Amino acid sequence: MTLPPDQPSWIELEAEVAGCRLCAGDFARTVTAHRPRPVLWVRSGARILIAGQAPGARVHASGRPFTDPSGDRLRDWLGLDEATFYDRDRVAILPMAFCFPGYDAKGADLPPPRRCAETWRAAVLAHLEPEVTFLVGGYAQLWHLGRAATTGGVTATVARWRDHAPAIFPLPHPSWRNTAWLKRNPWFAEELLPAARQRLKDVLAGD
């Protein structure tokens, strides 16, 4: 891996992300009024990338990504056990924002702050060598694929998964609120997931 001369080392970058407080004022004004807690579950050189949205309240409390029902469903989709899923030497879990954004007045998750990806994402990605990337949800899909490739929203983007495989697989968010979506789109489980699982097996077999 060759990095630009001005690129910080991985140790330096980890420390900078851990100490980031750019959104402290925004979080203090949310309903939850919480403090930043960046969750960076990545090690330099990981070859599997899971690009998500932002930590939820449970992840904010645990400091570990996908420690919630959405994580259970995502691991089931990918056919990964917990030990492999949380092996940072193999799997990088890189959300569009490292901190829990908080809730709005109606109790819904706020979107990931754009400044997080604008500040940190390119620097972290420079340390990774992903052979397969899973884009979980619309925010990650838009950032990685661009507006033209995500026309029509998440359903249309995921339906065009063959345009990006085997290097990239767009996925809907694994929230249990999407159970009805899964029933309306059986091709996701019948066609996309088997291909994604096989690609994962191939990448992991090369370790």
N, C-alpha and C positions, 0 to 999 in steps of 0.2 A: 504494500500500500504506500503510494507516494502522495504526500500532502503538500499543499502550497506552503511556501516558506513562512507566511504570516499566520498559518493555521495553528491554533493552540494545541498542545499535546492533549491526549485523552484525560490524563489526570487533572490538568488545568481546566479543561472544559467541564468535567464533572463537578469540580469545585465551584465554578462560576454559575452553572445551572442550579446547583444546590443552594447557592446564596442569593438567587434572583428574587427580588422583591418589586419588580416593575409594576405589578398589578395590585400592590397592597392597598392603595387608595380605592381602587375600584371594588375590591372584595369587601372592604370595610363598609361600603355603601349598599351591599346586597342584603337581602333578608337574613342570610346566615351570618353576616358580619364576621367572616372567618379570616384567618391570616394565610398567606401563601404557604404551601407545602409542595414544592416541586417533586414529582414522582418520575424519576429517570431510571427505567429498567432496561438498560442497554450496556453492552460492552463492545469495545472496539473490535471490528472484524467479524461480527455476527453475520451469518449468511441468509437468515430468514428474518424478514421485516414485517411486523404487524403494525400498520399505521392506523391509529384510532382517532377518536374525537377529543375527549378530555376526561380526566378522572371524575367519578361520581363521589358522593358523600362517603360511601363505604371505603373507597380507595383512598380518599383523603385521610380517613381515620387509620387505615391499615398501613399505608405507605407502599402498597403492593398492587400492581394493576390487575384489573378484572377479578377482584375478590368479591364477586357478587353473582347473582343469577345470570347476568349477561356473559360473564366469564365462563360459567358452566356450559352455556349454550355454545359459545365460540369454540371452546375446547372440543366439544362434541362435534361441531361442524368440521373441524380440522383433523379430528382423530388423534389429538395429542393428549397424553396424560399430563398431570400437573408437573411432574419432574422435568419433562422435556419442555413444556410450555414456559416454565420459569428458569430454564437454563440460559442465562444471559450470554454465555459463550456461543450459543447456537441461535437463540431467538431474541431479537431486539423488539421491544414493545414501545413504540414511539408515537404518542398521541399528538394531535395538532396543538394542544396546550398541555403543559406539564402539571398545572394546578387545577383543582376543582373550581369552576367558575362561580359556583353558588346558585341560588334559586331566585327566580323572579317573584313578584308579589302573589302569583297564582300557584307557586310551589313547583314550577317547571324548571328544568335545568337551563341555565343561561348558556349561550354559545361560547365556544372557546375564544378567548381574546386573540385577535389577529396579531398583536405585537409579539406574542410568544413565538409563533412560527417565524415571523419576520426577523426576530432577534436570534433565534437559536437553531432553527431546523437545518439550514444549509451546513452549519458547522458540525452538527452531530452526524448528519448523513455522510459527510466527507470521511468519517471514520468507519463507515460500514461498507460491506461488500455483499449486498443482498443478491442472492440468486433467484429468490422468489419473494414477492411483496404482496401482502394482503391489505387492501384498502377498505377499511371498515367505516362505512357511512359517507355521506355527501361531502363533508368538509375535507376529508383526506383524499377523496376521489378528485375533487376540484383542484386541490393543490398539486397533486402528482400527475394528473392526466390533462388538466387544462379545461377551459370552458367548452371548447368545441367537442371534446371527447365525452363530456358529461351532460350534453344537451338532453333535455327530457327528464332530468332528475335521477334519483338513485335507481329506481326500477329500470329505466331505460339503460342506464350505465351498466348495471349488473347484467341485464339481458344481453348486452354486447360483450360479454366477458371473453369470448373467443378472439376478439380483436386484440386483446392484450396478453392472453395466455401464451406460453406457460410462465412468463416472467412476472406477470401481474394478474391478480384475481381481485376484482371489485366485489365487495360483500355488503349486504344491508347491515344495519346495526343489529346485534344479537339480542336486543332488548326483548323481553317477553311481550311488550306491546306490539311487536311485529308478528305475533303468532298468526293473525289473520292474513297478513301479507304472505306468509309461507304457504298457507292453504290455497291462496289465490294463484300462487306461482310455483306449482309442483316441479317445474323444470329445474328450479334452484337445487333441490335435494337430489333430483334424479340425474342431472347432467353436470352442473357446475361442481358440486361438492365431491363427487368421485374423482374428477380431474384434479381438483385442488389437493385432495388427500394423496393421490398418486404422486403429484409433483413434490409434495412435502417428503414423502418416503424416499424419493430419488435424491433429494438434496441431503437429507439426513444420512442416507447410506454412504454418501461421499465423505462423511466426517472421519 
